[in-house]
Amino acid sequence: MGNFLAGKVVAVTGAGRGIGRAVALACAQEGAKVVVNDYGVAIDGAGPSSEVAEAVVKEIEAAGGTATAVADDVSTMAGGQRIVDTALAQYGRIDGVVCVAGILRERMLFNMSEEEWDPVVATHLKGTFTVFRAAAAVMRRQGSGTLVGFTSGNHQGSVSQANYSAAKGGIISLVRSAALGLHKYGVTANAVAPVARTRMSANVPMELTEIGEPEDVAAFVVYLLSERAREVTGQVYTVAGPKIAVWAQPGELRSVHADEGGWTPERVAEVVPGAVGVDPMPLLAQVSAMAAAARGAKR
Ligand SMILES: NC(=O)c1ccc[n+]([C@@H]2O[C@H](COP(=O)([O-])OP(=O)(O)OC[C@H]3O[C@@H](n4cnc5c(N)ncnc54)[C@H](O)[C@@H]3O)[C@@H](O)[C@H]2O)c1
């Protein structure tokens, strides 16, 4: 066992499988006491089971670590609160929360139903809020703590997962808001965009993307939770196998101001295309190139 997180208490959501499981195991291996949360659902969010979280607790204990299972649904306020309350009741404090839980309901926007939109946004975005909310109240009093959200490269946009993409974009804004609001209390907040082999990424064509293992992501999350990353806040990182990258902060690119007459549609049409223009969307170019290649292959 290492000692990167010695004496710390960490809660990980979605910790029964995939990346969350690797994060929970790595935290325990580095000396943290771990609350293992998982609702134990299928990839679309159906069929909850408490065995999935319990199995990871057993793995941690078998390796000599300390952990407790919470099988609650993170998309409820009571679930988020119970995860944090369990850490306090069992171990007396909460130093880090890592919100990894997620589901997929893929559909083109023009066919997407409310039943496909709501649970995806609720699991990812609200499920990060419920745990951040409960943990932040304790961390504020403690004067220390680390919040980690899970986003995706898909926050840039997605052809067939508008629900997931919107939730992942929301998580970045939530993380930045937490970083701003909690800075004076010594609490950090960051987001991780992973690319790792799990059941969730199984349908992503591997040749299109750099990909690694859940353990690669876990090592980075342990660093974020540790004292070595106390100054790191408000950041978004990609972890894809051997690659770790930081994303730029959003900002205005170019601007123009109206003259004294103000803006009219005609003045906008005259001035804005040349003076401000557009910022080309890299994913749109990629999607167009793929569509052109598919058309070429059909001929
Ligand atoms: N795998 C990748 O390459 C990849 C890429 C981008 C983003 N992500 C993100 O990383 C995170 C982990 O993904 P993964 O690939 O390990 O997925 P996974 O499907 O292997 O694991 C997700 C876990 O979350 C749990 N879960 C689902 N709904 C829950 C709820 N309401 N409450 C508590 N637990 C719940 C599931 O039971 C499951 O065990 C997700 O947020 C995902 O969007 C993954």
The ligand as an SDF file (V2000), in Angstrom:
LIG
                    3D

 44 48  0  0  0  0  0  0  0  0999 V2000
  -15.1990    4.9740  -20.4350 N   0  0  0  0  0  0  0  0  0  0  0  0
  -14.9010    6.0500  -21.1230 C   0  0  0  0  0  0  0  0  0  0  0  0
  -14.0860    6.0240  -22.0710 O   0  0  0  0  0  0  0  0  0  0  0  0
  -15.5410    7.3610  -20.7660 C   0  0  0  0  0  0  0  0  0  0  0  0
  -15.4080    8.4360  -21.6680 C   0  0  0  0  0  0  0  0  0  0  0  0
  -15.9290    9.6740  -21.3060 C   0  0  0  0  0  0  0  0  0  0  0  0
  -16.5780    9.8240  -20.0820 C   0  0  0  0  0  0  0  0  0  0  0  0
  -16.7190    8.7410  -19.2530 N   0  0  0  0  0  0  0  0  0  0  0  0
  -17.4020    8.9610  -17.9850 C   0  0  0  0  0  0  0  0  0  0  0  0
  -16.7130    8.2920  -16.9440 O   0  0  0  0  0  0  0  0  0  0  0  0
  -17.6510    7.8340  -15.9690 C   0  0  0  0  0  0  0  0  0  0  0  0
  -17.4640    6.3350  -15.7250 C   0  0  0  0  0  0  0  0  0  0  0  0
  -17.7420    5.6360  -16.8920 O   0  0  0  0  0  0  0  0  0  0  0  0
  -17.4420    4.0760  -17.0810 P   0  0  0  0  0  0  0  0  0  0  0  0
  -16.9780    3.9500  -18.4680 O   0  0  0  0  0  0  0  0  0  0  0  0
  -16.6170    3.5860  -15.9630 O   0  0  0  0  0  0  0  0  0  0  0  0
  -18.9410    3.4870  -16.9910 O   0  0  0  0  0  0  0  0  0  0  0  0
  -19.5310    2.1380  -16.3510 P   0  0  0  0  0  0  0  0  0  0  0  0
  -20.8420    1.9330  -17.0030 O   0  0  0  0  0  0  0  0  0  0  0  0
  -18.5120    1.0450  -16.4200 O   0  0  0  0  0  0  0  0  0  0  0  0
  -19.7270    2.5170  -14.8030 O   0  0  0  0  0  0  0  0  0  0  0  0
  -20.6820    3.4550  -14.3960 C   0  0  0  0  0  0  0  0  0  0  0  0
  -21.2090    3.0180  -13.0320 C   0  0  0  0  0  0  0  0  0  0  0  0
  -22.1400    4.0220  -12.5670 O   0  0  0  0  0  0  0  0  0  0  0  0
  -23.1810    3.3440  -11.8730 C   0  0  0  0  0  0  0  0  0  0  0  0
  -24.3860    4.1890  -11.8290 N   0  0  0  0  0  0  0  0  0  0  0  0
  -25.2200    4.4900  -12.8560 C   0  0  0  0  0  0  0  0  0  0  0  0
  -26.2340    5.2500  -12.4240 N   0  0  0  0  0  0  0  0  0  0  0  0
  -26.0450    5.4630  -11.0980 C   0  0  0  0  0  0  0  0  0  0  0  0
  -26.7620    6.1730  -10.1010 C   0  0  0  0  0  0  0  0  0  0  0  0
  -27.8850    6.8340  -10.4040 N   0  0  0  0  0  0  0  0  0  0  0  0
  -26.2610    6.2010   -8.8490 N   0  0  0  0  0  0  0  0  0  0  0  0
  -25.1030    5.5410   -8.5180 C   0  0  0  0  0  0  0  0  0  0  0  0
  -24.4150    4.8050   -9.4320 N   0  0  0  0  0  0  0  0  0  0  0  0
  -24.8670    4.7800  -10.6990 C   0  0  0  0  0  0  0  0  0  0  0  0
  -23.4070    2.0730  -12.6780 C   0  0  0  0  0  0  0  0  0  0  0  0
  -24.0860    1.0720  -11.9370 O   0  0  0  0  0  0  0  0  0  0  0  0
  -21.9670    1.6900  -13.0670 C   0  0  0  0  0  0  0  0  0  0  0  0
  -21.4190    0.7500  -12.1570 O   0  0  0  0  0  0  0  0  0  0  0  0
  -19.0370    8.2210  -16.4840 C   0  0  0  0  0  0  0  0  0  0  0  0
  -19.4310    9.4480  -15.9040 O   0  0  0  0  0  0  0  0  0  0  0  0
  -18.8240    8.3800  -17.9600 C   0  0  0  0  0  0  0  0  0  0  0  0
  -19.7520    9.2520  -18.5440 O   0  0  0  0  0  0  0  0  0  0  0  0
  -16.2310    7.5170  -19.5720 C   0  0  0  0  0  0  0  0  0  0  0  0
  1  2  1  0
  2  3  2  0
  2  4  1  0
  4  5  1  0
  4 44  2  0
  5  6  2  0
  6  7  1  0
  7  8  2  0
  8  9  1  0
  8 44  1  0
  9 10  1  0
  9 42  1  0
 10 11  1  0
 11 12  1  0
 11 40  1  0
 12 13  1  0
 13 14  1  0
 14 15  2  0
 14 16  1  0
 14 17  1  0
 17 18  1  0
 18 19  2  0
 18 20  1  0
 18 21  1  0
 21 22  1  0
 22 23  1  0
 23 24  1  0
 23 38  1  0
 24 25  1  0
 25 26  1  0
 25 36  1  0
 26 27  1  0
 26 35  1  0
 27 28  2  0
 28 29  1  0
 29 30  1  0
 29 35  2  0
 30 31  1  0
 30 32  2  0
 32 33  1  0
 33 34  2  0
 34 35  1  0
 36 37  1  0
 36 38  1  0
 38 39  1  0
 40 41  1  0
 40 42  1  0
 42 43  1  0
M  CHG  2   8   1  16  -1
M  END
$$$$
